[in-house]
Amino acid sequence: MSSSIKKWLNDGEKESLQLGYADQETIFATYWAATQMRETSACFSDIERESCHADLGKWLTRVRAGDPRFIAAYEQSYVRLGLPQLVRETD
């Protein structure tokens, strides 16, 4: 599974990734959040540490809040990765 996810994120190779859209969106959001973290984040050495949960949680909250950087990354990648278009709530 790990190598399939890497191929999908890096090369857009969808064929080996047998996941539904919701799972793919979750993986992309987590991937984006990880790219926003400092290189020294505890998440890269011990995902069970409380500081990792706080760091990852901060970025995933920004995903849910529609952070413009996440929106831009998603819109730039959704065709290549085979994700559905992002649906944004209107006020």
mmCIF file as gemmi writes it, N, C-alpha and C atoms, coordinates in Angstrom:
data_model
loop_
_atom_site.group_PDB
_atom_site.id
_atom_site.type_symbol
_atom_site.label_atom_id
_atom_site.label_alt_id
_atom_site.label_comp_id
_atom_site.label_asym_id
_atom_site.label_entity_id
_atom_site.label_seq_id
_atom_site.pdbx_PDB_ins_code
_atom_site.Cartn_x
_atom_site.Cartn_y
_atom_site.Cartn_z
_atom_site.occupancy
_atom_site.B_iso_or_equiv
_atom_site.pdbx_formal_charge
_atom_site.auth_seq_id
_atom_site.auth_asym_id
_atom_site.pdbx_PDB_model_num
ATOM 1 N N . MET Axp A 1 ? 0.824 -1.194 0 1 0 ? 1 A 1
ATOM 2 C CA . MET Axp A 1 ? 0 0 0 1 0 ? 1 A 1
ATOM 3 C C . MET Axp A 1 ? 0.867 1.255 0 1 0 ? 1 A 1
ATOM 4 N N . SER Axp A 2 ? 1.912 1.262 0.805 1 0 ? 2 A 1
ATOM 5 C CA . SER Axp A 2 ? 2.781 2.432 0.893 1 0 ? 2 A 1
ATOM 6 C C . SER Axp A 2 ? 3.392 2.783 -0.461 1 0 ? 2 A 1
ATOM 7 N N . SER Axp A 3 ? 3.884 1.798 -1.185 1 0 ? 3 A 1
ATOM 8 C CA . SER Axp A 3 ? 4.497 2.09 -2.486 1 0 ? 3 A 1
ATOM 9 C C . SER Axp A 3 ? 3.447 2.555 -3.49 1 0 ? 3 A 1
ATOM 10 N N . SER Axp A 4 ? 2.223 2.032 -3.392 1 0 ? 4 A 1
ATOM 11 C CA . SER Axp A 4 ? 1.143 2.477 -4.282 1 0 ? 4 A 1
ATOM 12 C C . SER Axp A 4 ? 0.793 3.938 -4.025 1 0 ? 4 A 1
ATOM 13 N N . ILE Axp A 5 ? 0.771 4.326 -2.765 1 0 ? 5 A 1
ATOM 14 C CA . ILE Axp A 5 ? 0.468 5.715 -2.414 1 0 ? 5 A 1
ATOM 15 C C . ILE Axp A 5 ? 1.578 6.637 -2.911 1 0 ? 5 A 1
ATOM 16 N N . LYS Axp A 6 ? 2.837 6.226 -2.731 1 0 ? 6 A 1
ATOM 17 C CA . LYS Axp A 6 ? 3.959 7.037 -3.221 1 0 ? 6 A 1
ATOM 18 C C . LYS Axp A 6 ? 3.893 7.217 -4.732 1 0 ? 6 A 1
ATOM 19 N N . LYS Axp A 7 ? 3.614 6.132 -5.456 1 0 ? 7 A 1
ATOM 20 C CA . LYS Axp A 7 ? 3.512 6.212 -6.919 1 0 ? 7 A 1
ATOM 21 C C . LYS Axp A 7 ? 2.371 7.138 -7.316 1 0 ? 7 A 1
ATOM 22 N N . TRP Axp A 8 ? 1.268 7.05 -6.604 1 0 ? 8 A 1
ATOM 23 C CA . TRP Axp A 8 ? 0.105 7.884 -6.91 1 0 ? 8 A 1
ATOM 24 C C . TRP Axp A 8 ? 0.436 9.36 -6.679 1 0 ? 8 A 1
ATOM 25 N N . LEU Axp A 9 ? 0.987 9.69 -5.513 1 0 ? 9 A 1
ATOM 26 C CA . LEU Axp A 9 ? 1.287 11.088 -5.195 1 0 ? 9 A 1
ATOM 27 C C . LEU Axp A 9 ? 2.398 11.658 -6.066 1 0 ? 9 A 1
ATOM 28 N N . ASN Axp A 10 ? 3.417 10.867 -6.342 1 0 ? 10 A 1
ATOM 29 C CA . ASN Axp A 10 ? 4.568 11.367 -7.093 1 0 ? 10 A 1
ATOM 30 C C . ASN Axp A 10 ? 4.389 11.317 -8.604 1 0 ? 10 A 1
ATOM 31 N N . ASP Axp A 11 ? 3.753 10.261 -9.098 1 0 ? 11 A 1
ATOM 32 C CA . ASP Axp A 11 ? 3.67 10.043 -10.542 1 0 ? 11 A 1
ATOM 33 C C . ASP Axp A 11 ? 2.253 10.093 -11.098 1 0 ? 11 A 1
ATOM 34 N N . GLY Axp A 12 ? 1.257 10.205 -10.217 1 0 ? 12 A 1
ATOM 35 C CA . GLY Axp A 12 ? -0.127 10.201 -10.682 1 0 ? 12 A 1
ATOM 36 C C . GLY Axp A 12 ? -0.597 8.827 -11.126 1 0 ? 12 A 1
ATOM 37 N N . GLU Axp A 13 ? 0.13 7.782 -10.74 1 0 ? 13 A 1
ATOM 38 C CA . GLU Axp A 13 ? -0.215 6.413 -11.143 1 0 ? 13 A 1
ATOM 39 C C . GLU Axp A 13 ? -1.36 5.898 -10.272 1 0 ? 13 A 1
ATOM 40 N N . LYS Axp A 14 ? -2.56 5.913 -10.838 1 0 ? 14 A 1
ATOM 41 C CA . LYS Axp A 14 ? -3.766 5.558 -10.096 1 0 ? 14 A 1
ATOM 42 C C . LYS Axp A 14 ? -4.089 4.069 -10.132 1 0 ? 14 A 1
ATOM 43 N N . GLU Axp A 15 ? -3.562 3.381 -11.121 1 0 ? 15 A 1
ATOM 44 C CA . GLU Axp A 15 ? -3.973 2.008 -11.367 1 0 ? 15 A 1
ATOM 45 C C . GLU Axp A 15 ? -3.734 1.079 -10.178 1 0 ? 15 A 1
ATOM 46 N N . SER Axp A 16 ? -2.634 1.26 -9.471 1 0 ? 16 A 1
ATOM 47 C CA . SER Axp A 16 ? -2.316 0.365 -8.37 1 0 ? 16 A 1
ATOM 48 C C . SER Axp A 16 ? -2.967 0.794 -7.055 1 0 ? 16 A 1
ATOM 49 N N . LEU Axp A 17 ? -3.627 1.934 -7.052 1 0 ? 17 A 1
ATOM 50 C CA . LEU Axp A 17 ? -4.256 2.445 -5.834 1 0 ? 17 A 1
ATOM 51 C C . LEU Axp A 17 ? -5.756 2.149 -5.881 1 0 ? 17 A 1
ATOM 52 N N . GLN Axp A 18 ? -6.182 1.212 -5.109 1 0 ? 18 A 1
ATOM 53 C CA . GLN Axp A 18 ? -7.582 0.792 -5.101 1 0 ? 18 A 1
ATOM 54 C C . GLN Axp A 18 ? -8.304 1.377 -3.882 1 0 ? 18 A 1
ATOM 55 N N . LEU Axp A 19 ? -8.501 2.674 -3.903 1 0 ? 19 A 1
ATOM 56 C CA . LEU Axp A 19 ? -9.175 3.361 -2.805 1 0 ? 19 A 1
ATOM 57 C C . LEU Axp A 19 ? -10.284 4.239 -3.356 1 0 ? 19 A 1
ATOM 58 N N . GLY Axp A 20 ? -11.297 4.45 -2.54 1 0 ? 20 A 1
ATOM 59 C CA . GLY Axp A 20 ? -12.377 5.341 -2.923 1 0 ? 20 A 1
ATOM 60 C C . GLY Axp A 20 ? -11.938 6.791 -2.86 1 0 ? 20 A 1
ATOM 61 N N . TYR Axp A 21 ? -12.76 7.66 -3.424 1 0 ? 21 A 1
ATOM 62 C CA . TYR Axp A 21 ? -12.423 9.085 -3.462 1 0 ? 21 A 1
ATOM 63 C C . TYR Axp A 21 ? -12.212 9.682 -2.076 1 0 ? 21 A 1
ATOM 64 N N . ALA Axp A 22 ? -13.06 9.307 -1.121 1 0 ? 22 A 1
ATOM 65 C CA . ALA Axp A 22 ? -12.922 9.883 0.223 1 0 ? 22 A 1
ATOM 66 C C . ALA Axp A 22 ? -11.575 9.514 0.837 1 0 ? 22 A 1
ATOM 67 N N . ASP Axp A 23 ? -11.149 8.274 0.65 1 0 ? 23 A 1
ATOM 68 C CA . ASP Axp A 23 ? -9.844 7.856 1.174 1 0 ? 23 A 1
ATOM 69 C C . ASP Axp A 23 ? -8.712 8.583 0.454 1 0 ? 23 A 1
ATOM 70 N N . GLN Axp A 24 ? -8.84 8.75 -0.849 1 0 ? 24 A 1
ATOM 71 C CA . GLN Axp A 24 ? -7.82 9.465 -1.614 1 0 ? 24 A 1
ATOM 72 C C . GLN Axp A 24 ? -7.736 10.925 -1.165 1 0 ? 24 A 1
ATOM 73 N N . GLU Axp A 25 ? -8.879 11.542 -0.926 1 0 ? 25 A 1
ATOM 74 C CA . GLU Axp A 25 ? -8.884 12.929 -0.455 1 0 ? 25 A 1
ATOM 75 C C . GLU Axp A 25 ? -8.219 13.041 0.917 1 0 ? 25 A 1
ATOM 76 N N . THR Axp A 26 ? -8.475 12.066 1.789 1 0 ? 26 A 1
ATOM 77 C CA . THR Axp A 26 ? -7.864 12.059 3.115 1 0 ? 26 A 1
ATOM 78 C C . THR Axp A 26 ? -6.355 11.905 3.017 1 0 ? 26 A 1
ATOM 79 N N . ILE Axp A 27 ? -5.901 11.006 2.153 1 0 ? 27 A 1
ATOM 80 C CA . ILE Axp A 27 ? -4.457 10.817 1.966 1 0 ? 27 A 1
ATOM 81 C C . ILE Axp A 27 ? -3.826 12.09 1.412 1 0 ? 27 A 1
ATOM 82 N N . PHE Axp A 28 ? -4.48 12.714 0.437 1 0 ? 28 A 1
ATOM 83 C CA . PHE Axp A 28 ? -3.924 13.946 -0.12 1 0 ? 28 A 1
ATOM 84 C C . PHE Axp A 28 ? -3.866 15.039 0.945 1 0 ? 28 A 1
ATOM 85 N N . ALA Axp A 29 ? -4.908 15.185 1.748 1 0 ? 29 A 1
ATOM 86 C CA . ALA Axp A 29 ? -4.919 16.208 2.8 1 0 ? 29 A 1
ATOM 87 C C . ALA Axp A 29 ? -3.81 15.96 3.812 1 0 ? 29 A 1
ATOM 88 N N . THR Axp A 30 ? -3.597 14.704 4.187 1 0 ? 30 A 1
ATOM 89 C CA . THR Axp A 30 ? -2.541 14.369 5.141 1 0 ? 30 A 1
ATOM 90 C C . THR Axp A 30 ? -1.172 14.623 4.526 1 0 ? 30 A 1
ATOM 91 N N . TYR Axp A 31 ? -1.025 14.26 3.258 1 0 ? 31 A 1
ATOM 92 C CA . TYR Axp A 31 ? 0.226 14.518 2.538 1 0 ? 31 A 1
ATOM 93 C C . TYR Axp A 31 ? 0.511 16.024 2.497 1 0 ? 31 A 1
ATOM 94 N N . TRP Axp A 32 ? -0.499 16.813 2.15 1 0 ? 32 A 1
ATOM 95 C CA . TRP Axp A 32 ? -0.305 18.258 2.088 1 0 ? 32 A 1
ATOM 96 C C . TRP Axp A 32 ? 0.068 18.802 3.466 1 0 ? 32 A 1
ATOM 97 N N . ALA Axp A 33 ? -0.63 18.34 4.495 1 0 ? 33 A 1
ATOM 98 C CA . ALA Axp A 33 ? -0.327 18.794 5.851 1 0 ? 33 A 1
ATOM 99 C C . ALA Axp A 33 ? 1.128 18.48 6.198 1 0 ? 33 A 1
ATOM 100 N N . ALA Axp A 34 ? 1.588 17.289 5.838 1 0 ? 34 A 1
ATOM 101 C CA . ALA Axp A 34 ? 2.974 16.909 6.132 1 0 ? 34 A 1
ATOM 102 C C . ALA Axp A 34 ? 3.969 17.804 5.401 1 0 ? 34 A 1
ATOM 103 N N . THR Axp A 35 ? 3.616 18.235 4.2 1 0 ? 35 A 1
ATOM 104 C CA . THR Axp A 35 ? 4.533 19.104 3.459 1 0 ? 35 A 1
ATOM 105 C C . THR Axp A 35 ? 4.623 20.498 4.07 1 0 ? 35 A 1
ATOM 106 N N . GLN Axp A 36 ? 3.669 20.837 4.914 1 0 ? 36 A 1
ATOM 107 C CA . GLN Axp A 36 ? 3.668 22.162 5.547 1 0 ? 36 A 1
ATOM 108 C C . GLN Axp A 36 ? 4.429 22.172 6.869 1 0 ? 36 A 1
ATOM 109 N N . MET Axp A 37 ? 4.678 20.997 7.433 1 0 ? 37 A 1
ATOM 110 C CA . MET Axp A 37 ? 5.337 20.903 8.742 1 0 ? 37 A 1
ATOM 111 C C . MET Axp A 37 ? 6.831 21.155 8.637 1 0 ? 37 A 1
ATOM 112 N N . ARG Axp A 38 ? 7.395 21.582 9.737 1 0 ? 38 A 1
ATOM 113 C CA . ARG Axp A 38 ? 8.853 21.734 9.822 1 0 ? 38 A 1
ATOM 114 C C . ARG Axp A 38 ? 9.508 20.359 9.661 1 0 ? 38 A 1
ATOM 115 N N . GLU Axp A 39 ? 10.71 20.35 9.124 1 0 ? 39 A 1
ATOM 116 C CA . GLU Axp A 39 ? 11.443 19.089 8.953 1 0 ? 39 A 1
ATOM 117 C C . GLU Axp A 39 ? 11.721 18.406 10.286 1 0 ? 39 A 1
ATOM 118 N N . THR Axp A 40 ? 11.715 19.164 11.36 1 0 ? 40 A 1
ATOM 119 C CA . THR Axp A 40 ? 12.008 18.618 12.683 1 0 ? 40 A 1
ATOM 120 C C . THR Axp A 40 ? 10.756 18.175 13.434 1 0 ? 40 A 1
ATOM 121 N N . SER Axp A 41 ? 9.609 18.187 12.786 1 0 ? 41 A 1
ATOM 122 C CA . SER Axp A 41 ? 8.368 17.784 13.436 1 0 ? 41 A 1
ATOM 123 C C . SER Axp A 41 ? 8.489 16.359 13.973 1 0 ? 41 A 1
ATOM 124 N N . ALA Axp A 42 ? 7.931 16.144 15.14 1 0 ? 42 A 1
ATOM 125 C CA . ALA Axp A 42 ? 7.934 14.806 15.743 1 0 ? 42 A 1
ATOM 126 C C . ALA Axp A 42 ? 7.224 13.788 14.857 1 0 ? 42 A 1
ATOM 127 N N . CYS Axp A 43 ? 6.361 14.246 13.983 1 0 ? 43 A 1
ATOM 128 C CA . CYS Axp A 43 ? 5.615 13.33 13.119 1 0 ? 43 A 1
ATOM 129 C C . CYS Axp A 43 ? 6.526 12.524 12.201 1 0 ? 43 A 1
ATOM 130 N N . PHE Axp A 44 ? 7.705 13.05 11.914 1 0 ? 44 A 1
ATOM 131 C CA . PHE Axp A 44 ? 8.618 12.354 11.01 1 0 ? 44 A 1
ATOM 132 C C . PHE Axp A 44 ? 9.512 11.357 11.73 1 0 ? 44 A 1
ATOM 133 N N . SER Axp A 45 ? 9.435 11.344 13.058 1 0 ? 45 A 1
ATOM 134 C CA . SER Axp A 45 ? 10.228 10.375 13.811 1 0 ? 45 A 1
ATOM 135 C C . SER Axp A 45 ? 9.38 9.5 14.725 1 0 ? 45 A 1
ATOM 136 N N . ASP Axp A 46 ? 8.295 10.04 15.28 1 0 ? 46 A 1
ATOM 137 C CA . ASP Axp A 46 ? 7.455 9.278 16.211 1 0 ? 46 A 1
ATOM 138 C C . ASP Axp A 46 ? 6.028 9.81 16.146 1 0 ? 46 A 1
ATOM 139 N N . ILE Axp A 47 ? 5.249 9.203 15.282 1 0 ? 47 A 1
ATOM 140 C CA . ILE Axp A 47 ? 3.888 9.701 15.035 1 0 ? 47 A 1
ATOM 141 C C . ILE Axp A 47 ? 2.985 9.611 16.267 1 0 ? 47 A 1
ATOM 142 N N . GLU Axp A 48 ? 3.371 8.822 17.245 1 0 ? 48 A 1
ATOM 143 C CA . GLU Axp A 48 ? 2.553 8.664 18.458 1 0 ? 48 A 1
ATOM 144 C C . GLU Axp A 48 ? 2.767 9.779 19.484 1 0 ? 48 A 1
ATOM 145 N N . ARG Axp A 49 ? 3.779 10.602 19.299 1 0 ? 49 A 1
ATOM 146 C CA . ARG Axp A 49 ? 4.045 11.668 20.266 1 0 ? 49 A 1
ATOM 147 C C . ARG Axp A 49 ? 2.938 12.708 20.241 1 0 ? 49 A 1
ATOM 148 N N . GLU Axp A 50 ? 2.653 13.241 21.396 1 0 ? 50 A 1
ATOM 149 C CA . GLU Axp A 50 ? 1.608 14.258 21.532 1 0 ? 50 A 1
ATOM 150 C C . GLU Axp A 50 ? 1.909 15.487 20.675 1 0 ? 50 A 1
ATOM 151 N N . SER Axp A 51 ? 3.174 15.861 20.575 1 0 ? 51 A 1
ATOM 152 C CA . SER Axp A 51 ? 3.528 17.031 19.775 1 0 ? 51 A 1
ATOM 153 C C . SER Axp A 51 ? 3.233 16.788 18.298 1 0 ? 51 A 1
ATOM 154 N N . CYS Axp A 52 ? 3.326 15.537 17.849 1 0 ? 52 A 1
ATOM 155 C CA . CYS Axp A 52 ? 2.954 15.216 16.467 1 0 ? 52 A 1
ATOM 156 C C . CYS Axp A 52 ? 1.452 15.409 16.27 1 0 ? 52 A 1
ATOM 157 N N . HIS Axp A 53 ? 0.672 14.92 17.212 1 0 ? 53 A 1
ATOM 158 C CA . HIS Axp A 53 ? -0.782 15.066 17.109 1 0 ? 53 A 1
ATOM 159 C C . HIS Axp A 53 ? -1.173 16.544 17.03 1 0 ? 53 A 1
ATOM 160 N N . ALA Axp A 54 ? -0.513 17.352 17.829 1 0 ? 54 A 1
ATOM 161 C CA . ALA Axp A 54 ? -0.818 18.79 17.82 1 0 ? 54 A 1
ATOM 162 C C . ALA Axp A 54 ? -0.408 19.417 16.486 1 0 ? 54 A 1
ATOM 163 N N . ASP Axp A 55 ? 0.776 19.071 15.995 1 0 ? 55 A 1
ATOM 164 C CA . ASP Axp A 55 ? 1.282 19.648 14.745 1 0 ? 55 A 1
ATOM 165 C C . ASP Axp A 55 ? 0.41 19.22 13.557 1 0 ? 55 A 1
ATOM 166 N N . LEU Axp A 56 ? 0.153 17.937 13.455 1 0 ? 56 A 1
ATOM 167 C CA . LEU Axp A 56 ? -0.677 17.438 12.361 1 0 ? 56 A 1
ATOM 168 C C . LEU Axp A 56 ? -2.096 17.987 12.459 1 0 ? 56 A 1
ATOM 169 N N . GLY Axp A 57 ? -2.619 18.025 13.673 1 0 ? 57 A 1
ATOM 170 C CA . GLY Axp A 57 ? -3.968 18.552 13.887 1 0 ? 57 A 1
ATOM 171 C C . GLY Axp A 57 ? -4.107 20 13.441 1 0 ? 57 A 1
ATOM 172 N N . LYS Axp A 58 ? -3.069 20.786 13.695 1 0 ? 58 A 1
ATOM 173 C CA . LYS Axp A 58 ? -3.086 22.205 13.287 1 0 ? 58 A 1
ATOM 174 C C . LYS Axp A 58 ? -3.259 22.315 11.766 1 0 ? 58 A 1
ATOM 175 N N . TRP Axp A 59 ? -2.495 21.51 11.025 1 0 ? 59 A 1
ATOM 176 C CA . TRP Axp A 59 ? -2.555 21.6 9.568 1 0 ? 59 A 1
ATOM 177 C C . TRP Axp A 59 ? -3.829 20.98 9.007 1 0 ? 59 A 1
ATOM 178 N N . LEU Axp A 60 ? -4.308 19.912 9.605 1 0 ? 60 A 1
ATOM 179 C CA . LEU Axp A 60 ? -5.564 19.323 9.119 1 0 ? 60 A 1
ATOM 180 C C . LEU Axp A 60 ? -6.747 20.235 9.405 1 0 ? 60 A 1
ATOM 181 N N . THR Axp A 61 ? -6.676 20.991 10.488 1 0 ? 61 A 1
ATOM 182 C CA . THR Axp A 61 ? -7.711 21.991 10.764 1 0 ? 61 A 1
ATOM 183 C C . THR Axp A 61 ? -7.709 23.054 9.665 1 0 ? 61 A 1
ATOM 184 N N . ARG Axp A 62 ? -6.536 23.425 9.211 1 0 ? 62 A 1
ATOM 185 C CA . ARG Axp A 62 ? -6.443 24.403 8.117 1 0 ? 62 A 1
ATOM 186 C C . ARG Axp A 62 ? -7.009 23.838 6.815 1 0 ? 62 A 1
ATOM 187 N N . VAL Axp A 63 ? -6.804 22.541 6.591 1 0 ? 63 A 1
ATOM 188 C CA . VAL Axp A 63 ? -7.402 21.896 5.412 1 0 ? 63 A 1
ATOM 189 C C . VAL Axp A 63 ? -8.917 22.032 5.479 1 0 ? 63 A 1
ATOM 190 N N . ARG Axp A 64 ? -9.497 21.654 6.622 1 0 ? 64 A 1
ATOM 191 C CA . ARG Axp A 64 ? -10.952 21.706 6.781 1 0 ? 64 A 1
ATOM 192 C C . ARG Axp A 64 ? -11.495 23.129 6.68 1 0 ? 64 A 1
ATOM 193 N N . ALA Axp A 65 ? -10.667 24.098 7.074 1 0 ? 65 A 1
ATOM 194 C CA . ALA Axp A 65 ? -11.094 25.5 7.036 1 0 ? 65 A 1
ATOM 195 C C . ALA Axp A 65 ? -10.914 26.119 5.647 1 0 ? 65 A 1
ATOM 196 N N . GLY Axp A 66 ? -10.376 25.345 4.708 1 0 ? 66 A 1
ATOM 197 C CA . GLY Axp A 66 ? -10.221 25.858 3.348 1 0 ? 66 A 1
ATOM 198 C C . GLY Axp A 66 ? -9.012 26.752 3.164 1 0 ? 66 A 1
ATOM 199 N N . ASP Axp A 67 ? -7.907 26.402 3.818 1 0 ? 67 A 1
ATOM 200 C CA . ASP Axp A 67 ? -6.672 27.174 3.669 1 0 ? 67 A 1
ATOM 201 C C . ASP Axp A 67 ? -6.381 27.37 2.18 1 0 ? 67 A 1
ATOM 202 N N . PRO Axp A 68 ? -6.152 28.604 1.751 1 0 ? 68 A 1
ATOM 203 C CA . PRO Axp A 68 ? -5.918 28.86 0.328 1 0 ? 68 A 1
ATOM 204 C C . PRO Axp A 68 ? -4.735 28.078 -0.253 1 0 ? 68 A 1
ATOM 205 N N . ARG Axp A 69 ? -3.729 27.802 0.575 1 0 ? 69 A 1
ATOM 206 C CA . ARG Axp A 69 ? -2.592 27.018 0.095 1 0 ? 69 A 1
ATOM 207 C C . ARG Axp A 69 ? -3.005 25.573 -0.199 1 0 ? 69 A 1
ATOM 208 N N . PHE Axp A 70 ? -3.875 25.016 0.64 1 0 ? 70 A 1
ATOM 209 C CA . PHE Axp A 70 ? -4.373 23.667 0.391 1 0 ? 70 A 1
ATOM 210 C C . PHE Axp A 70 ? -5.254 23.657 -0.859 1 0 ? 70 A 1
ATOM 211 N N . ILE Axp A 71 ? -6.137 24.627 -0.958 1 0 ? 71 A 1
ATOM 212 C CA . ILE Axp A 71 ? -7.027 24.717 -2.127 1 0 ? 71 A 1
ATOM 213 C C . ILE Axp A 71 ? -6.195 24.771 -3.403 1 0 ? 71 A 1
ATOM 214 N N . ALA Axp A 72 ? -5.168 25.602 -3.409 1 0 ? 72 A 1
ATOM 215 C CA . ALA Axp A 72 ? -4.32 25.738 -4.598 1 0 ? 72 A 1
ATOM 216 C C . ALA Axp A 72 ? -3.613 24.424 -4.921 1 0 ? 72 A 1
ATOM 217 N N . ALA Axp A 73 ? -3.088 23.749 -3.915 1 0 ? 73 A 1
ATOM 218 C CA . ALA Axp A 73 ? -2.389 22.473 -4.138 1 0 ? 73 A 1
ATOM 219 C C . ALA Axp A 73 ? -3.357 21.415 -4.656 1 0 ? 73 A 1
ATOM 220 N N . TYR Axp A 74 ? -4.561 21.374 -4.097 1 0 ? 74 A 1
ATOM 221 C CA . TYR Axp A 74 ? -5.565 20.398 -4.532 1 0 ? 74 A 1
ATOM 222 C C . TYR Axp A 74 ? -5.964 20.663 -5.976 1 0 ? 74 A 1
ATOM 223 N N . GLU Axp A 75 ? -6.272 21.908 -6.271 1 0 ? 75 A 1
ATOM 224 C CA . GLU Axp A 75 ? -6.704 22.251 -7.63 1 0 ? 75 A 1
ATOM 225 C C . GLU Axp A 75 ? -5.604 22.02 -8.658 1 0 ? 75 A 1
ATOM 226 N N . GLN Axp A 76 ? -4.36 22.16 -8.241 1 0 ? 76 A 1
ATOM 227 C CA . GLN Axp A 76 ? -3.242 21.905 -9.136 1 0 ? 76 A 1
ATOM 228 C C . GLN Axp A 76 ? -3.048 20.403 -9.381 1 0 ? 76 A 1
ATOM 229 N N . SER Axp A 77 ? -3.499 19.573 -8.442 1 0 ? 77 A 1
ATOM 230 C CA . SER Axp A 77 ? -3.208 18.139 -8.489 1 0 ? 77 A 1
ATOM 231 C C . SER Axp A 77 ? -4.401 17.242 -8.797 1 0 ? 77 A 1
ATOM 232 N N . TYR Axp A 78 ? -5.619 17.721 -8.68 1 0 ? 78 A 1
ATOM 233 C CA . TYR Axp A 78 ? -6.752 16.808 -8.718 1 0 ? 78 A 1
ATOM 234 C C . TYR Axp A 78 ? -6.906 16.072 -10.043 1 0 ? 78 A 1
ATOM 235 N N . VAL Axp A 79 ? -6.607 16.694 -11.153 1 0 ? 79 A 1
ATOM 236 C CA . VAL Axp A 79 ? -6.728 16.001 -12.445 1 0 ? 79 A 1
ATOM 237 C C . VAL Axp A 79 ? -5.665 14.91 -12.558 1 0 ? 79 A 1
ATOM 238 N N . ARG Axp A 80 ? -4.424 15.269 -12.258 1 0 ? 80 A 1
ATOM 239 C CA . ARG Axp A 80 ? -3.319 14.308 -12.349 1 0 ? 80 A 1
ATOM 240 C C . ARG Axp A 80 ? -3.526 13.114 -11.433 1 0 ? 80 A 1
ATOM 241 N N . LEU Axp A 81 ? -4.099 13.349 -10.242 1 0 ? 81 A 1
ATOM 242 C CA . LEU Axp A 81 ? -4.285 12.28 -9.271 1 0 ? 81 A 1
ATOM 243 C C . LEU Axp A 81 ? -5.624 11.574 -9.406 1 0 ? 81 A 1
ATOM 244 N N . GLY Axp A 82 ? -6.495 12.086 -10.253 1 0 ? 82 A 1
ATOM 245 C CA . GLY Axp A 82 ? -7.797 11.455 -10.433 1 0 ? 82 A 1
ATOM 246 C C . GLY Axp A 82 ? -8.76 11.704 -9.283 1 0 ? 82 A 1
ATOM 247 N N . LEU Axp A 83 ? -8.572 12.816 -8.585 1 0 ? 83 A 1
ATOM 248 C CA . LEU Axp A 83 ? -9.467 13.178 -7.491 1 0 ? 83 A 1
ATOM 249 C C . LEU Axp A 83 ? -10.684 13.925 -8.039 1 0 ? 83 A 1
ATOM 250 N N . PRO Axp A 84 ? -11.792 13.883 -7.315 1 0 ? 84 A 1
ATOM 251 C CA . PRO Axp A 84 ? -12.937 14.692 -7.75 1 0 ? 84 A 1
ATOM 252 C C . PRO Axp A 84 ? -12.635 16.167 -7.54 1 0 ? 84 A 1
ATOM 253 N N . GLN Axp A 85 ? -13.335 17.014 -8.263 1 0 ? 85 A 1
ATOM 254 C CA . GLN Axp A 85 ? -13.169 18.452 -8.035 1 0 ? 85 A 1
ATOM 255 C C . GLN Axp A 85 ? -13.537 18.769 -6.597 1 0 ? 85 A 1
ATOM 256 N N . LEU Axp A 86 ? -12.843 19.723 -6.056 1 0 ? 86 A 1
ATOM 257 C CA . LEU Axp A 86 ? -13.066 20.131 -4.674 1 0 ? 86 A 1
ATOM 258 C C . LEU Axp A 86 ? -14.382 20.88 -4.58 1 0 ? 86 A 1
ATOM 259 N N . VAL Axp A 87 ? -15.201 20.472 -3.646 1 0 ? 87 A 1
ATOM 260 C CA . VAL Axp A 87 ? -16.476 21.141 -3.422 1 0 ? 87 A 1
ATOM 261 C C . VAL Axp A 87 ? -16.296 22.06 -2.222 1 0 ? 87 A 1
ATOM 262 N N . ARG Axp A 88 ? -16.547 23.334 -2.443 1 0 ? 88 A 1
ATOM 263 C CA . ARG Axp A 88 ? -16.406 24.313 -1.366 1 0 ? 88 A 1
ATOM 264 C C . ARG Axp A 88 ? -17.773 24.834 -1.012 1 0 ? 88 A 1
ATOM 265 N N . GLU Axp A 89 ? -17.961 24.988 0.294 1 0 ? 89 A 1
ATOM 266 C CA . GLU Axp A 89 ? -19.223 25.538 0.776 1 0 ? 89 A 1
ATOM 267 C C . GLU Axp A 89 ? -19.278 27.027 0.453 1 0 ? 89 A 1
ATOM 268 N N . THR Axp A 90 ? -20.45 27.478 0.112 1 0 ? 90 A 1
ATOM 269 C CA . THR Axp A 90 ? -20.623 28.912 -0.126 1 0 ? 90 A 1
ATOM 270 C C . THR Axp A 90 ? -21.316 29.51 1.092 1 0 ? 90 A 1
ATOM 271 N N . ASP Axp A 91 ? -21.058 30.782 1.325 1 0 ? 91 A 1
ATOM 272 C CA . ASP Axp A 91 ? -21.648 31.46 2.484 1 0 ? 91 A 1
ATOM 273 C C . ASP Axp A 91 ? -23.099 31.736 2.276 1 0 ? 91 A 1
